[in-house]
């Protein structure tokens, strides 16, 4: 249990730091596109185009953030096999706290008292969950369920991409939510994956869950990048937290046999609900005001000077 918790915390740190660095790279790329007055950087609905997203992905900040994401992914996959999903996914989703704190320093975002309070609520809920968690269930499921997981991953990522293109600049929170659902599917896939213990390459390559992990992971990362380009980094990350926590946690209990310590079921339920509520609160309070710009020009600098950079 201790090793699993430490692994989940390390994964959370990787994801949280990676999110802020990716946001930094995304916004730097967006400023460059704006300075060029390029219309190719957005869709007709105001959302980022595939080209602008690709340009964001080649900034050094974004690439370093992506490396940290992969580190977080590896550690998160290990945690998903060592802990109940309702605990591992929730601890990993605490990267919201790291994202919020680092965004103050690196992105110049000022958090309100309500946001700090919401973050404190999430941390308190994680303590409740860690106290209540019992042994993780098994990962043995019918192969048909793995095919369903692959189909659900394709639908989630495809549907999220369509929604973003239709809603454009209004899709930040939804993009974060769909990316979170993708990462949740990834966590479930890691848990049920065949051919891992003991290692069996033919069984691993023949498992649809392996390809569900690929679709959900890559698609979730793309939608998260879009969410960071569109709106509040804290709001988008909080929506991601809800998506990657709720469904996997419920499925872990109902489908995979995850459980709490005897007599602590109510503590686990309370911690889970409070953690999700706290994440929703951060999303609500972290949403930028209408018309606000994510990267205002420094004091004393005219907009024209900023665009000329």
N, C-alpha and C positions, 0 to 999 in steps of 0.2 A: 504493500500500500504506500509506504513512504517513498520508495523508488518511483512508483507511478506518479505520485503527487509532484515530486521534484521534476520529473520529466515533463509533466503537463505545465508546470510553472515556467520551465525553460522554453517550451514551445510558445507559451503565451508571450514571453519577452521577445522572442524572435518575430512573431506575427505583429506585435504592437509596434516595435521599432521599424519593421519593414513597411507597415501601413503609412507611417508618417513620412518615411523617405520616399515612398512611391507617390504620396500626395505632393511632396516637394518637387519631384521630377515632373509630375503631371502638370502642375501649375506653372512651372518654368516653361514647359513646352507650350502651354496655352497662351502665355504672355508673348512668346515668340510668334505664334500664329496670329495673335491680335495685332502685333506690331507690323506684320506683313499685310494686314488687312485682307487676309486670305479667307475666301468663302468656302474653300475646300475642307476646312477643319471642322465643319458642322454639317449635320443633316438638315433637311428642310424644316424639321421640327425643333431645331436648336440643340440637338444632342451631338456629342463628339462623333466624328466619322471614324471608320476603321483606320484611315490614314493618320489622323491626328492621334489616335490611341497608339498606333505603332511608333510615331515620333516620340510620344511620351515615354515609351518603353525603352528607348535607346539613350536616355539621359543617365549619367553615372549614378545619380541618386536613386532613380527607379531600378537600375540594374542591381545596385547594392541591396535595396529593399527586397528585390525578388530573390536574391541569394538567401537573405534572412528568412524569407517566406518558405523557401525550400528546406532550410534548417528546421524551421517551425513545423513544417509538414512532416518531416521524418520523426521528430520528437513527438509530435501529436499522434502519429500513427502508432508509435510504441505505447504511448499513454492509453490509446483507445483499446489496446489489447491487455493492459495491466489494470485498468480501472473500469467501474461501471460507466456507461456512456453518459448518464446524467451528471456524473462528477467530472469525467475527463473533458467533455465538451464545454461544461460551464467554467471550469478552471481555465481552459484554453481561451475561452471567450472573454476572460478578464483582461485580455490584451487591450480592451477598451480603456482601462485605467492607464496603461502605459502610453497608449495612443494620445489620450487626453493630456497627460502631463508633458509629453514630448512636443505636442503641438503648440503648447504655450511657448516653448523655447525656440523651436525650429520654424514654426509657421506664423508666429506672432499672434496667435489666437488667445483672447482673454476669456477665461471661463467664468460664468456667473456663479453666484452662490448656489442656485438651484442645481447647476451641473455638478458642482463639487459634492453637494448633498446626495445627488443620485449616484455618483461614483462611490461614495461611502456606503450607500445602501447595497450596491452590488458586492463590495468587499465583505460586508457583514453577512450577506447571503452565502457567499462562498465558504465562510467559516462554518455556517450551519450545515452546508452540504458535506463538507469534509468530515464533520463530526458524525453525521448520520450514515455515511456511505458504508455499505457492506461489501461482500465479495461480488465480483463481476460474474455474469452468467456465461453460458457457453456460446460459441460462435458457429455451431453446426446447424445449418439450415438447408432445406431442399434446393437443388440447383435451379428449379423454376423460380424461386424467390430471387436468385441472383440475376436472372433475366429480367424480372420485373424491376429490379434496382437499376439495371442498365437503361431500360426504357424510361423510367422515371427521371434519370439523370439527363437523358437527351431532351425530354419534354421540358424539364426545368430550365436548362441552359438555353434551348431554342426559344422557349416562351419568354424568358427574361430578355433575350436579345431583341425580340420583336417589340416587346413593351417599351424598351429603351428607345428604339428607333421611332416609335409612334408618339411617345410622350416627350421625348427630347429633354430639354433643360429641367422639366418638372419630375424627372424620373430618378433623382438621386437616391431617395429612400427606398424605392422599389428595386433599383439596381442593387443596393446593398442587401436587401432582403433576399432577392433571388440568388445572389452570390453566397449568402449564408446558407440557404437551402442546399446549394451545390456542395458547399463544404460539409454540411451535415450528411449528405449522401456519401461523400467521400469517407467520413468517419465510420459510417455503417459498413461501407464496402471493405474497409480495412479490417473491421471486426469479424466479418463473415468470410473473408478471403480464404480459399482452399490452397493447400500446398505450401503453407508457411511453417507449420509445426507438426511433424517434421517437414523439412524443405523437400518439395517435389516439383521440379520445373514443369513437366508435362501437365500436371494437375493445375499448377498456377496459371500457365498460359491458356489452359482450356476453360478457365473460370470467367464467366461474364462480369463478375464483380471487379476483376482487374481492370477491365475496360470502362466500367462505370467509374472507377477511381480516376482514370485518365480524363474522361469527359467532364466529370464533376469538378475535378481539380483545376484543369486548364480553363474551363468555362467559368468557374467561380472566380478565378483570378482575373479574367477579362472583365467580367461584370463589376468586380470590385474596383478595377482601374477606372472604368467608366464612372462609377459612383463617386470616386475621389475627384474626378474632373468636373463633375456636375455640381456638387454641393458641399455641405459641411462635412469635414473629415470625421468629426465625432458622431454626427447624425448617421452618416452612411455606415460607420463601423458599428454603431449600436444596433442598427437594423440588421446588419450581418450577424451580430450576436444572437438576436432573437431567432433568425433562420437556422443557424447552425446548432442551436441548443435545444429548442422545444421539441421538434419532431424526433431527432435522434434520442433524446432523453426518454420520451414516451415509448418509442419503439424498443429501446433497450430494456425497459421494464416489461412491456407487454409481449415482446417477440423473442428477446434474447435471454430473458431470465435474470436481468440485473435486479439487485435488491438492496435494501437498507439494513442496518443493524437491527436486531430484534428490539421492538419497542420504540424505534426511532423513525418509523415511517412518516409520522406527522412532521418531524423535524426536516426530513428530506423534502417533503412536499412543500413545506413553508419556505425552505431555502431556495428551492427551484422557482417557485412563483415569485418570490421577492427579487431574485436575481434577474428574471425576465422583466419584471415591472421596473426595476432600476434601469435596465438597458433601454427600455421604451422611453423612460423619463429623460435619459440623456439624449436620445434621438429627438424627442419633442423640444427640449430646451436648447439643443445644439443646432437646430435648423436655422439657417440665416434668414434675416428679415428680407422681405420681398425687395428686390432691386439692389440688395447689398452685393458688394464685390468681394470675392474671397481674398484678393490681393490688392488692397488700396495703395495708392502711391504714397510714399513717405511724406511727412509734413513739410510744407514749403515747396514741394515739387509739383509742377503743373502736369496734367494728363499728357499733354503733347510731348513733354520731356521724357515721360515714362515710355510712351509709344516709340520714341526715337531710339531707344536702346537696342 
